[in-house]
Amino acid sequence: IQRRKEGKGVANVVLLRGCGARVRVPTFREQHGIPMFMIAPTCLIRGLGTSLDIAIVEAKGGTGDYNTNLDSKADAALRTFDR
């Protein structure tokens, strides 16, 4: 309330994160019998993939926003498929 009175921005969300317990879920390979990979330019998405035992593939210029290098992501995916 005080921040609003001062004309400052106010909080509109509480983000709870940090240490916690990792829940065991079946990997994609266990569920479907095939490997999986993801191109994850942001730490949050990369962490989710790692938690699910998904191979993380790097793509130069991948940013996770509208300025991302889609050609680089496509090339990285094609190289990974060829393995």
Disulfide bonds with the S-S distance in Angstrom:
none
